[in-house]
Amino acid sequence: MQRPLALALVVFVVAGTGALYLTGSRNGAPAGPPPHQTVIPRRLRSDPPGSPRPSGVVPSPSSVTNPSALGASRTLTYLRGTRIFSWDVGSGAPRAIADLHTADVTASTSSPLIAYVIPQKGSDPSANGDFVLSPELHLLDMESGADVDLGPGFSPLWNALGRQFVYLSPTQPRGCDGETCTGTVRVNLAVPGQPTRPISGPGHWHLLAWSGDRVLVSEDGDPSQAISLSSTGGPSFAIQVPPSEIWDASPKGDELLAVAQGKISLLHLERGRPTGEVHTIATRASLGDGTWSAGSGVVAAALIEAGRQTRLALLSGTGPPEPVAGSEGAMGNVVWNVAGDHFAYVSIDSADPSRLQASLCHLTAGRTTCRDLFSWSQGVSLLKLAAS
């Protein structure tokens, strides 16, 4: 599952102040040190990347994607090792943005905000992401350079429109051994212009997907069902679908893709609940990495079929997957633009199987045309596709 192309921006403000703040919370109390609600002016200070202000405040996004700006210069933002670069599709020129000293990075599709997780000072610097003993969640504005520490947190998951995200925050000291951590967590919602707030109680939660304005999670010890949490204050309820079978949910929250026992199925949802209407999309097949477009409602994902090389395929409605021509060796890592008519993905380089390559595709009039952008040997992850 994943992310974004055009930028023309919107400012979120706190009523009457012309500013934005976001406060971390933990166990119903402010996260980390004593409460702080620093207010950042509408025009952000340009602090150099990697020099965060310990304020618990998220920078106000300076823009949102404009789906009509398709004539703009397209840029592909990617992570190489721990450094963020922006690739100008037209000129083929990369531009270094920041070194975050971590590979645990996710990007908003519609604003310059990037969420990343690093170990708190004094903790093990070699650990990564979900397996950090004392994880610290940061937000970086790639345009202004403002970097904010939101306190203890990890596993940020943006919604399809990139305007809010959820994350996990520890509610008790964690214990980690390799890629296993113990300790309860809480699901927090982060919306620009508002204080963060919990949308779950403490538990052994894992984030699965956004489903409209709801968030699907699973809990250790219960492999039979997922839990649907409301981000708007509504009730939570169980969904009788094993979490291991949930591939993703639609940005509108009206469909859920499930993969199990060699079958890809589309489940219809009404107000977040399965109606019992199920369509079998494909048999003797599975889905690898990919994501749902918020703009077009199309899914692009690696299609795994017995006896065939993995290809990238598009899924729309209840029809069968449509493989993209020339996409053999697809790995996934799909990033959509906001309009939903362009996406980029990663595949094995057909000319040199020891390397990977990024390709850019355009959907128009029922056709998909793609071209290769660049290749690499290791350590690259696509973050977002945007227009500048």
Helices and strands as residue ranges (DSSP letters): E 25-26, E 29-30, E 74-80, E 83-88, E 93-99, E 105-107, E 113-119, G 129-131, E 135-141, E 147-152, E 154-158, E 165-170, E 175-177, E 180-182, E 185-190, E 197-198, E 205-211, E 214-219, E 226-230, E 237-239, G 243-245, E 246-249, E 255-260, E 263-270, E 273-283, E 285-292, E 299-305, E 311-315, E 322-323, E 330-336, E 342-348, E 356-364, E 367-376, E 380-387
